Structures are given as C-alpha cells and as structure tokens.
Amino acid sequence: MSSLPSSRQLNVFYLLSWLLAVAQLAALQTAQQFTDPIVAGWTVVAMLTYAWLYLAPAMLLGHLLRRAPRAWARLPGGPRAFAALVIGLSGATHVLLHADRVIFGMYGFHINGFVVNLVLTPGGIASLGASTATALTAGAIAAALVALHVAAYAWTVRRAPASQEGARPSWRWALAAFVALTIGERVAYGYSEMTNFRPILFASERMPLYQPLTFRKFAQRLGVAAADGGSERLRATDGTLAYPRSPLKVQAPAHPLNVVWLVAESLRFDMLDPAIMPRVWALSQDAVRLEKHFSGSNMTQMGVFSMFYGLYGNYWFPMLAARRAPLLMDVMQQQGYQFSINTSQRFTYPAFDKTVFANLRPEDLHAREGGAPAWQRDVQNIDDLIGFIDRRDPARPFMTYMFFESTHANYDFPPEAALARPYLEDFNYLTADFAADIALIRNRYVNAAHHVDAQIGRLVDHLRQRGLLEDTIVVVLGDHGEEFMERGRWGHGAEFNRFQTGTPGVIRVPGRAPAVIRGITSHLDIPATLMPLLGVHNAPEDYSLGHDLLAADFHRDYAVGADWNRIAYIGDDFRIAFPLNAVGAARNVATDGDDRPLPDANRAVRAIRAPMVEIMGNLARFKRRPG
C-alpha cells in the first residue's frame, strides 16, 4: 500500500462497515416489530440512522486524518499507519456493538453506566466469573470482526474506483436523506411518547444508546393533551444527606449479642429447601423464616446496600459520595464490637470499602480473590472466620460478615457437592445454548447452593460447639436472586421479578420463638429489626425505610427494588419498574403478581398511585435541601 485511499474509496469502506452495523442492529430486533407496518418502518429507519451515528466518530476522524496526505507520506509506513487507525476505529465500534448484543441478550439491558463502571472499577471484570473459554470466545469474535474490516479495506483500495468525478452530488443526496430520515424518526418517537404508542417505545429500547425526544411540554403549550402514563418518572430531590433524620438514642445492652451475617451471591428464594440446603433449613426451624422475601435490588451492590442501610438502592450514590457507613455499623463500632469481614471477591467492586464498611480498620477486611476456585475460597474464608471466633477477645461482642461467591455464575462447587445431575460441565456464557441447556446450568447452581449450605453449617456447628449460638444473632440472605429462563432471562440485573429479586431470609435471634412470615418482607427491614437489639430506641423511620420483623404488628404492603436507573414497586398485585432518568427511558415495565406482562400497564400504574407517592417521598426522606 503506497498511498492513501481516495475520499471515494474511504467512503466505500465506511459504506461496507455501515452495512455490517445495520446487520448487527437487525440481530437485536424481534420479529414482532415487523408485523405492524408503522413499527416496522420506524425500526428500519432507526437501524439505518443509528448505524451511521455509531460509526460517525470513526468516519469523521478518518476523513480528517486523510486531509493531511503529505504528513502521512513523511511518516515511515504512513499509509499502513493510516489504514491501521481507520480499521481499528471502525472495528472497535463493531466489537462494542457485538458486546452490546451479547449483554442485551443475556441481561436485557445495553452497555450503560453499570457496564462501564464494571469494566473500569478494579475487580469489576473478575466479578463476572467468566471462564477461560468465555474469554477466548470473546477474543475470537472480536478478532473476526476486525479481520472483516481488514478485508473490506483491502478490497476498497484495490477494487473501488478512486475517481472523485460525480461523487459529491451522490454523497450530498445521501446526507440529505440521512437528515430527513433522522428528523422523521425523532418526530415519530416524540409523538409516540406523547400519545403513549407503546410499540415504538418498546422498539426503541432495542437500540443501543437510544436518545429519546419528547415534546410533551411543547404540545401542552399548543393546547394538545398528552396521554397519561407514557413515561412516569420518579426522582429523588436534590440536597445533602439527612441521615439519620433525628439523633440516635442508644442504650447499649448489658449483654450484647454477637452478629453473624452470611450472604450468598445470587441465592434465590427456592434454594431454601430441605434437600438443597438442609443445614440452613434446619437453622430456619429455630428462627424467623421469611417466605416471600425480596432484595432491595436485582444486583449485588444495591442488594447488599439495602440490607445494611435499610434504604432504597438509589441512596447508594450520595452515600458513596459522602463515604457514609450505615448507622447499624456505627452503633456496633460504638459498642466495641470486634469485626471480621470476609468476601471471596473484592471490597472495591462494588465499593463496599467506601460505603458499608467505610469506617472499619483495613485489618478487619479480608478479601480472597482469584487463584483458587470460588468454592475453595469460600471454604478458606469459613476457616478464617472460625479462627477469628476462637482468637477473639471473649469479653467483647463480635460481628462477622461472609460473602459467598460459589453461587455466582458460572456456579462453582466441589465434586462431593454434586447433588443435582446431570449438570453442564463447561459453562461458557458466549457459546451456551440457554434454551437447550438451562436445566443443566440450573443444576450447577443447585450444586453450588448445596456447597454454600455445607459451609454455613460448619460455622453454625462451631458456634454451637463453643457455646456461642445462644449469644449470637445469625442472619442468612442472598444479595439478590437468579433467573433460569422462567420469565425469558438468565441471570439477574435485568428485571425485578421474583426470580431475580427473591432471596431466602433467615434471622435467628436468641430467646425468640421460631416463626414464619409468609407475607412480603424486604432487605430494607433488616436494620429496623437489628437496631432495637443493639439498644436503639428510635422509631425505624428515623434511620431506615424498613420495619421491625420481630414486631407483633409487622406488615408490609409491598417491597421496593432499585438498579442504576430504575426503581420498582414489588407487590402481590403488580410489579412495576419506573425509570429514574430520561436517558433511554421509554416505558414502565409492568407485570402481575406472578411476573406475567400486563396488557394495560397504565391501569396498574393508576392502581398503585398512593404507593408511588410514598416511594417518591421516601426517595427524598433522608436528603436535606440546601439553604
């Protein structure tokens, strides 16, 4: 390659890349979108225009770089360096589009703030638990996409005409057509949002980085009434933290109880079964068992956050910014508790070292990551906790926390824990046939839960043998649930259904009679239950959004879940997720109490108007307006 390609040749290369981008976007769509001519037309136009927008940065930079041919000629291998940049930029765009397709297919959301945070935060990628085979498959796909661009570039510089004659008018027409199509697509979406034409709103959510255009206010100024329910928005008011709302009134117990807090990754409600988790099941017979318990989220960081703070997961952001630990941990520190906080991943992702455990000494935080398989790390952490219990100062109470990693995909366990057979031997995220293999994948998960149960049993047995069980509160929870295609998804983080948010809940308090709570309970209720046992006399509403599970009049009408951009009402009647910001927010997701889609989401929204107002107030409850 002795010279730079002509502008026309470069445009031909970008045309081929654009066609490939359109094909990638087409793979994201569903057949249902093409049954209605209006929705089909909107979808095709959106694919054509957004494929161009995704490639626009690469195209603009390529043409700008080409405008200095003499500079490239002076560089050793200048044309090859130019080619590498052009191919690299376009190829990287396609790698991101493919990654987005994979993420959307597995989890139901596009590359977003959560995914970017996952990649950029230390330990984030490792927390996915991907196997070596998965990483190799991803690398092969990325290499293939780049190779396609190498071939396309080589073909264009050798075969495509280099002459510019007659080229400008055609590209001007193409640009004019693009502008017209873009304006039409924008206006169609805005009109659909205003009139609540849901098929187009739904279709827009299959476009990565889709930016919705709304003109409700403009329409109202013109006297045009907008449909109700197009995009309900719940937002927290701005302001600094007011946490707690009133100073805590604490009288430390004369005989403080120890606290053993055990959390398993992705442990969903139906794993608390006598056959799968017999040790925890036996513990639950002498404890308060929560039969319809929900996490505060469908993801780890906000699930764990909600169980320690008793607040909606959306409070994660101001708490992280303020480096504010939960009041529950403050009270235990003030009462001289000894701590051993253990995890089989990192404390930096999610940033629990800056939130839940922000004020603890570094030597109290024990993380095991990488190296040994997750099931072995869990065993080693329980060994360490047992050692800590034996070495502690017996004159002071202690608090231990353990986060089990075995039940995180790809679901790790030793051979002796293989309760469910057959199971998928090599679980590769990218090559797994979820429709065909989901039962085998779920068996891996059951075996991992069985292994976690054995480790919890070891710790409880040790407490009993040391005569400490009757002086110790034991809490067993999942951070969130895990779905196995029961409602069309695998994993978690996509929906707020029972499978992705429901977890076991067991709280054993010495001296309390066993009980079963069959109604809705939430992670939000954990601090309100434990704080009175630590001598806190304030009403729960001073420091949390939960209720005391041990109170005689305990009742909860609904639970609340949250993720990065949404908040969800979770009730016996409806499950409805509301967007918290405008970017990419096109609809409310509404299902019935059995997580089945509702034909009329607006009716469900209207039915929970009072809870919505309560939720809105709670989003601002622990914030103080400046001034």
C-alpha positions in Angstrom: 0.0 0.0 0.0 2.0 3.0 -1.3 -0.6 5.8 -0.9 -3.7 6.9 1.0 -7.1 5.8 -0.4 -9.1 8.5 -2.1 -12.1 10.0 -0.3 -14.4 7.9 -2.5 -12.6 4.7 -1.6 -12.7 5.6 2.0 -16.5 6.2 1.7 -16.9 2.8 0.1 -15.1 1.2 3.0 -17.4 3.0 5.5 -20.4 2.0 3.5 -19.4 -1.6 3.9 -18.9 -1.1 7.6 -22.2 0.7 7.9 -24.0 -2.3 6.2 -22.4 -4.6 8.8 -23.6 -2.3 11.6 -27.1 -2.4 10.2 -26.9 -6.2 10.2 -25.8 -6.2 13.9 -28.7 -3.9 14.8 -31.1 -6.2 12.9 -30.0 -9.1 15.1 -31.1 -7.1 18.1 -34.7 -6.7 16.8 -37.7 -9.1 17.2 -40.0 -10.5 14.6 -42.9 -8.8 16.3 -41.6 -5.4 15.4 -42.1 -6.1 11.7 -45.7 -7.3 11.9 -47.0 -3.7 12.0 -46.0 -1.6 9.0 -45.7 1.6 11.1 -43.4 0.0 13.7 -41.5 -1.9 11.0 -40.9 1.4 9.1 -39.8 3.2 12.3 -37.5 0.2 13.2 -35.8 0.1 9.7 -35.2 3.9 9.7 -33.8 3.8 13.3 -31.5 1.0 12.3 -30.2 2.9 9.2 -29.7 6.2 11.0 -28.3 4.8 14.3 -25.8 2.5 12.4 -24.5 5.7 10.8 -24.4 7.6 14.2 -22.4 4.8 15.8 -19.8 4.9 13.0 -19.9 8.7 12.7 -16.9 9.4 15.1 -14.7 6.8 13.2 -15.8 8.2 9.8 -15.3 11.9 10.7 -11.9 11.2 12.2 -10.9 9.1 9.2 -11.7 11.8 6.8 -10.0 14.5 8.9 -6.8 12.4 9.1 -6.9 11.9 5.3 -6.9 15.6 4.7 -3.1 15.7 5.5 -1.7 13.3 2.9 1.8 14.9 3.0 2.1 14.3 6.7 1.3 10.6 6.3 3.8 10.4 3.4 6.6 11.7 5.6 5.9 9.0 8.2 7.6 5.6 7.8 4.8 3.3 6.8 2.4 6.2 6.8 -0.3 4.6 4.6 -0.2 1.5 6.7 -0.5 3.5 9.9 -3.5 5.3 8.4 -5.1 2.1 7.5 -4.5 0.7 11.0 -6.2 3.7 12.5 -9.2 3.6 10.1 -9.6 -0.2 10.5 -9.1 0.0 14.3 -11.6 2.7 14.9 -14.3 1.0 12.8 -13.5 -2.4 14.1 -13.7 -1.3 17.7 -17.1 0.2 17.0 -18.3 -3.2 15.8 -16.7 -5.0 18.7 -18.7 -2.7 21.1 -21.9 -3.3 19.1 -21.4 -7.1 19.4 -20.6 -6.8 23.1 -23.8 -4.8 23.5 -25.8 -7.5 21.6 -24.4 -10.2 24.0 -25.1 -8.2 27.1 -28.7 -7.3 25.9 -29.4 -10.9 25.0 -28.3 -12.2 28.5 -29.4 -9.4 30.8 -31.9 -7.3 28.9 -30.0 -4.0 29.0 -27.5 -2.3 26.8 -24.0 -1.2 27.7 -24.7 1.5 30.2 -23.3 3.2 33.3 -23.3 0.0 35.1 -21.3 -1.9 32.5 -18.8 1.0 32.1 -18.4 1.0 35.9 -17.9 -2.7 35.9 -15.1 -2.5 33.3 -13.3 0.5 34.9 -13.6 -0.4 38.6 -10.8 -2.6 40.0 -12.1 -6.2 40.3 -15.2 -5.5 38.2 -14.4 -7.8 35.3 -13.3 -10.5 37.6 -16.6 -10.3 39.5 -18.4 -11.6 36.3 -16.8 -15.0 37.0 -16.3 -15.7 33.3 -14.5 -18.9 32.4 -11.3 -19.0 30.3 -13.4 -20.5 27.4 -15.7 -17.5 27.6 -12.8 -15.1 27.4 -11.3 -17.0 24.5 -14.6 -17.0 22.6 -15.0 -13.2 23.1 -11.5 -12.7 21.8 -12.1 -14.8 18.7 -15.3 -12.9 17.9 -13.5 -9.5 18.3 -10.7 -10.7 16.1 -13.1 -11.9 13.4 -14.9 -8.5 13.3 -11.5 -6.7 12.9 -10.5 -9.2 10.2 -13.7 -8.4 8.3 -12.7 -4.7 8.3 -9.1 -5.6 7.2 -10.6 -7.5 4.2 -13.1 -4.7 3.4 -10.3 -2.1 3.5 -8.0 -4.1 1.3 -10.8 -4.7 -1.2 -11.8 -1.0 -1.4 -8.2 0.3 -2.0 -7.6 -2.3 -4.7 -11.0 -2.5 -6.4 -13.2 0.5 -5.7 -12.8 3.4 -8.2 -10.6 6.2 -6.9 -12.0 8.9 -9.1 -14.0 11.7 -7.4 -15.9 12.6 -10.6 -19.6 12.7 -9.9 -19.1 11.6 -6.3 -20.0 14.7 -4.4 -23.6 15.1 -5.6 -24.4 11.4 -4.6 -23.0 11.8 -1.1 -24.8 15.1 -0.7 -28.0 13.3 -1.5 -27.1 10.6 0.9 -26.5 13.2 3.7 -29.8 14.9 2.9 -31.6 11.5 3.0 -30.0 10.8 6.4 -31.0 14.1 7.9 -34.6 13.6 6.6 -34.8 10.1 8.0 -33.4 11.2 11.3 -35.8 14.0 11.7 -38.7 11.7 10.8 -37.6 9.0 13.3 -37.2 11.6 16.1 -40.6 13.1 15.4 -42.3 9.7 15.3 -40.8 8.7 18.6 -41.7 12.0 20.2 -45.3 11.7 19.0 -45.4 8.0 20.2 -44.1 9.1 23.6 -46.7 11.9 23.9 -49.6 9.6 22.8 -48.2 6.6 24.6 -48.0 4.5 21.4 -46.1 1.7 23.2 -44.9 -0.5 20.2 -42.5 2.2 19.1 -41.5 3.0 22.7 -40.7 -0.7 23.2 -38.8 -1.0 19.9 -36.6 2.0 20.8 -35.3 0.0 23.8 -33.6 -2.4 21.5 -31.4 0.3 20.0 -28.1 0.9 21.9 -27.7 4.4 23.3 -31.1 5.4 22.0 -31.8 9.1 22.9 -35.5 9.7 23.2 -37.0 13.0 22.0 -40.1 14.2 23.9 -42.2 17.3 23.3 -45.0 17.0 25.9 -44.4 20.5 27.3 -44.4 22.0 23.8 -47.6 20.1 22.9 -49.2 21.3 26.1 -48.3 24.9 25.3 -50.1 24.3 21.9 -53.1 23.0 23.8 -52.6 19.4 22.8 -53.3 16.9 25.6 -50.7 14.2 26.1 -51.7 10.7 27.1 -51.3 9.6 30.7 -48.7 7.0 31.6 -46.3 7.4 28.7 -43.2 7.9 30.9 -43.8 8.0 34.6 -40.7 9.5 36.3 -39.8 9.1 40.0 -36.9 11.3 41.1 -35.1 11.9 44.3 -35.0 15.6 45.2 -31.6 17.3 45.3 -30.0 18.0 48.6 -27.4 16.8 51.1 -27.9 13.8 53.3 -30.0 13.9 56.4 -29.1 10.5 57.8 -30.4 9.9 60.4 -33.3 12.2 60.5 -33.0 12.5 64.3 -30.0 11.7 66.5 -30.0 8.1 67.7 -31.0 7.3 71.2 -29.0 4.3 72.2 -28.7 2.4 75.5 -26.2 -0.4 75.0 -27.5 -3.8 76.2 -25.9 -5.2 79.3 -25.3 -8.5 77.5 -24.8 -7.5 73.8 -25.4 -10.2 71.2 -22.8 -11.2 68.6 -23.8 -10.9 65.0 -23.0 -13.5 62.3 -24.1 -12.2 58.9 -24.0 -14.6 55.9 -24.8 -13.5 52.4 -24.6 -15.7 49.3 -24.2 -14.3 45.8 -27.3 -14.8 43.6 -29.0 -17.1 46.2 -32.7 -17.1 45.3 -35.7 -17.9 47.5 -36.4 -21.5 46.4 -32.9 -22.7 47.3 -34.0 -22.8 50.9 -35.2 -26.3 50.5 -34.6 -29.3 52.9 -33.0 -31.2 50.1 -30.8 -28.4 48.6 -29.8 -26.5 51.8 -30.6 -28.9 54.7 -28.3 -27.1 57.2 -29.9 -23.6 56.7 -33.3 -25.2 56.6 -32.7 -26.8 60.0 -31.5 -23.4 61.3 -34.7 -21.8 60.0 -36.8 -24.1 62.1 -35.4 -22.3 65.1 -35.5 -18.9 63.6 -37.7 -16.3 61.8 -38.1 -17.6 58.3 -39.1 -15.1 55.6 -41.1 -17.0 52.9 -41.7 -14.1 50.5 -38.5 -12.1 50.9 -37.2 -9.6 48.4 -33.8 -8.0 48.0 -33.6 -4.2 47.6 -32.2 -4.8 44.1 -31.5 -7.3 41.3 -27.8 -6.6 41.5 -25.1 -7.1 44.2 -24.1 -3.5 45.1 -27.6 -2.2 45.8 -28.8 -5.6 47.2 -26.1 -5.6 49.9 -26.5 -1.8 50.4 -30.2 -2.2 51.1 -29.8 -4.8 53.8 -27.3 -2.8 55.8 -28.8 0.7 55.3 -32.5 -0.2 55.1 -32.7 2.4 52.3 -33.6 2.2 48.6 -30.6 1.3 46.4 -30.7 4.8 44.8 -29.2 6.2 48.0 -26.1 4.3 47.1 -24.8 7.3 45.1 -25.0 10.0 47.8 -23.7 7.6 50.4 -20.8 6.7 48.2 -20.0 10.3 47.5 -20.1 11.1 51.3 -18.2 7.9 52.2 -21.1 7.3 54.7 -21.2 4.0 56.5 -24.6 2.6 57.7 -25.8 3.6 61.1 -26.0 -0.1 62.0 -22.3 -0.5 61.7 -21.7 2.8 63.5 -23.7 1.5 66.5 -21.7 -1.7 66.7 -18.4 0.1 66.5 -19.5 2.5 69.3 -20.3 -0.6 71.4 -16.8 -2.0 71.0 -17.6 -4.9 68.6 -14.8 -6.9 67.1 -15.1 -7.4 63.3 -14.1 -9.9 60.7 -15.5 -9.0 57.3 -14.8 -11.6 54.7 -15.5 -12.0 51.0 -14.5 -14.3 48.2 -14.2 -11.4 45.8 -13.1 -7.8 46.4 -14.4 -5.0 48.6 -13.5 -2.4 45.8 -16.2 -3.7 43.4 -18.8 -2.9 44.4 -17.2 -0.2 46.5 -18.2 -1.6 49.9 -14.9 -0.3 51.3 -16.3 3.2 50.8 -19.9 2.6 51.9 -21.0 -0.4 54.0 -17.6 -1.0 55.7 -16.2 2.5 55.2 -15.2 3.1 58.8 -13.7 -0.3 59.6 -10.0 -0.8 60.0 -8.2 -2.2 56.9 -7.1 -5.2 59.0 -10.7 -6.1 59.6 -11.4 -6.5 55.9 -10.4 -9.9 54.4 -10.8 -10.4 50.7 -9.9 -13.6 48.8 -10.0 -13.1 45.0 -8.6 -15.0 42.1 -6.3 -18.0 42.2 -8.3 -20.9 43.8 -11.8 -21.7 42.5 -14.6 -19.8 44.2 -15.8 -22.9 46.2 -12.3 -23.2 47.7 -12.1 -19.5 48.6 -15.4 -19.9 50.4 -14.1 -22.8 52.4 -10.9 -20.9 53.3 -13.0 -17.9 54.4 -15.1 -20.0 56.7 -11.8 -21.5 58.1 -10.7 -17.9 58.7 -13.9 -16.9 60.4 -13.8 -19.9 62.7 -10.2 -19.0 63.6 -11.3 -15.4 64.3 -14.0 -16.6 66.6 -11.5 -18.7 68.5 -8.9 -15.9 68.8 -11.2 -13.0 69.6 -11.4 -11.3 73.0 -14.2 -13.2 74.7 -15.0 -10.1 76.9 -16.3 -8.1 73.8 -19.0 -8.9 71.3 -18.1 -9.7 67.7 -19.6 -9.2 64.3 -18.7 -11.4 61.3 -19.8 -11.0 57.7 -19.2 -13.5 54.9 -20.0 -13.1 51.2 -20.1 -16.5 49.4 -19.0 -16.5 45.8 -19.8 -20.1 44.8 -23.3 -19.3 43.7 -22.1 -16.7 41.2 -22.1 -17.8 37.6 -20.6 -19.9 36.4 -21.7 -21.7 39.7 -18.7 -23.4 41.4 -18.7 -26.4 43.6 -16.5 -29.4 44.6 -17.4 -32.9 43.3 -18.8 -34.0 46.6 -21.5 -31.2 46.4 -22.9 -32.5 43.1 -26.4 -33.1 44.4 -28.2 -32.4 41.0 -27.1 -34.4 38.0 -26.5 -34.2 35.1 -25.0 -30.7 35.0 -23.2 -28.6 32.3 -19.5 -29.4 32.7 -18.2 -26.3 30.8 -20.5 -23.3 31.2 -19.3 -20.8 28.5 -21.5 -17.7 28.5 -21.0 -17.0 24.9 -21.5 -20.4 23.4 -24.1 -21.9 25.8 -27.4 -22.7 24.3 -29.6 -21.4 27.1 -32.8 -22.7 25.6 -31.4 -26.2 25.4 -29.1 -26.3 28.4 -30.8 -24.2 31.0 -31.8 -27.3 33.1 -28.1 -28.4 33.2 -27.0 -24.9 34.1 -29.5 -24.7 36.9 -28.2 -28.0 38.2 -24.7 -26.4 38.5 -26.4 -23.6 40.5 -28.2 -26.1 42.8 -24.9 -27.8 43.5 -23.2 -24.5 44.3 -26.0 -23.6 46.7 -25.6 -27.1 48.3 -21.9 -26.4 48.9 -22.7 -22.9 50.4 -25.1 -24.7 52.7 -22.4 -27.0 54.0 -20.1 -24.1 54.8 -22.8 -22.2 56.7 -23.5 -25.5 58.6 -19.8 -25.7 59.5 -19.9 -22.2 61.0 -23.2 -22.7 62.9 -21.9 -26.0 64.3 -18.8 -24.3 65.5 -20.8 -21.6 67.3 -22.9 -24.3 68.9 -19.9 -26.3 70.0 -18.3 -23.2 71.5 -21.5 -22.4 73.4 -21.9 -19.2 71.5 -25.0 -19.8 69.4 -27.3 -18.7 72.2 -25.4 -15.4 72.4 -25.4 -14.8 68.6 -27.8 -13.4 66.1 -27.5 -15.3 62.8 -28.6 -13.7 59.5 -28.7 -15.7 56.2 -29.6 -13.9 53.0 -28.9 -13.7 49.3 -27.8 -10.4 47.8 -30.4 -10.9 45.1 -31.9 -13.8 43.1 -31.1 -15.6 39.9 -33.4 -16.4 37.0 -33.2 -19.5 34.8 -35.4 -18.5 31.9 -38.6 -18.8 33.9 -39.6 -15.4 32.5 -37.3 -15.4 29.5 -34.0 -14.3 31.1 -30.9 -15.9 32.5 -29.1 -14.4 35.5 -30.0 -11.1 37.2 -29.8 -7.4 36.7 -32.5 -7.2 34.0 -35.9 -7.4 35.7 -37.5 -7.0 39.1 -39.4 -10.3 39.0 -39.4 -12.8 41.9 -36.7 -14.9 40.4 -34.2 -12.1 40.1 -35.0 -10.3 43.4 -36.4 -13.0 45.7 -33.9 -14.5 48.2 -34.1 -16.7 51.3 -34.4 -14.9 54.6 -33.5 -16.4 57.9 -32.9 -14.5 61.1 -32.2 -16.4 64.3 -32.3 -14.3 67.5 -31.6 -16.0 70.8 -34.6 -16.2 73.0 -37.1 -15.5 70.2 -39.6 -18.2 69.4 -39.5 -19.6 65.8 -41.9 -18.0 63.4 -42.7 -18.0 59.7 -43.6 -14.7 58.0 -45.5 -15.6 54.8 -46.2 -12.0 53.6 -43.8 -9.7 51.8 -40.6 -8.8 53.6 -37.6 -6.9 52.3 -33.9 -6.4 52.9 -35.0 -2.9 53.9 -36.4 -4.5 57.1 -33.1 -5.9 58.4 -31.6 -2.8 60.1 -35.0 -1.9 61.6 -35.0 -5.5 63.1 -31.4 -5.5 64.4 -31.1 -1.9 65.7 -33.5 -2.4 68.7 -31.5 -5.5 69.6 -28.5 -3.1 69.8 -30.3 -0.8 72.2 -31.5 1.8 69.7 -34.8 3.4 70.9 -35.6 5.5 67.8 -38.5 4.6 65.6 -37.3 2.9 62.4 -38.4 5.8 60.2 -35.6 7.9 61.8 -32.9 5.8 60.1 -34.5 3.5 57.5 -37.3 2.7 55.2 -38.0 -0.7 56.7 -40.0 -2.2 59.6 -39.1 -4.4 62.6 -39.7 -8.0 61.5 -40.0 -9.0 65.2 -42.7 -6.5 66.0 -46.1 -8.0 66.7 -47.8 -5.7 64.2 -45.3 -6.2 61.4 -46.9 -5.8 58.0 -45.5 -4.7 54.6 -47.8 -4.0 51.6 -45.0 -4.0 49.0 -41.3 -4.1 48.6 -39.1 -1.8 46.6 -36.2 -2.7 44.3 -33.7 -0.4 42.5 -30.9 -0.5 40.0 -28.8 2.1 38.4 -31.6 3.8 36.5 -34.9 2.5 37.9 -36.9 1.9 40.9 -39.6 -0.8 41.2 -42.8 -1.4 43.1 -42.9 -5.1 44.0 -46.3 -6.2 45.4 -48.6 -9.2 45.5 -50.7 -7.5 42.8 -48.2 -5.8 40.5 -44.5 -5.5 39.7 -43.8 -2.2 38.0 -40.4 -0.6 37.2 -40.1 3.1 36.7 -37.2 5.0 35.1 -35.3 7.4 37.2 -33.7 9.3 34.4 -34.7 10.3 30.9 -31.8 8.7 29.0 -33.1 5.5 27.4 -36.2 5.5 29.5 -39.1 4.7 27.2 -41.6 2.8 29.3 -42.8 1.4 32.6 -42.3 -2.4 32.8 -45.5 -3.8 34.4 -46.4 -7.4 35.3 -48.9 -9.0 37.5 -48.0 -10.6 40.8 -46.8 -13.7 39.0 -44.5 -11.7 36.8 -46.6 -12.1 33.7 -46.8 -9.0 31.4 -49.9 -6.9 31.7 -51.9 -5.8 28.6 -52.6 -2.5 30.2 -49.7 -1.1 32.2 -51.5 2.2 32.7 -54.2 0.6 34.8 -51.6 -1.0 37.1 -49.9 2.4 37.4 -53.1 4.1 38.4 -53.9 1.3 40.9 -50.6 2.0 42.8 -50.8 5.8 42.8 -50.7 6.0 46.6 -47.6 3.8 46.9 -45.9 5.8 44.1 -46.4 9.0 46.1 -45.0 7.2 49.2 -42.0 5.9 47.2 -41.4 9.4 45.8 -41.4 10.8 49.3 -39.0 8.1 50.5 -36.6 8.9 47.7 -36.1 12.3 49.4 -36.7 11.3 53.0 -33.0 11.2 54.0 -32.0 14.2 52.0 -31.9 17.8 53.1 -32.5 20.7 50.7 -29.6 23.2 50.6 -30.2 26.6 52.2 
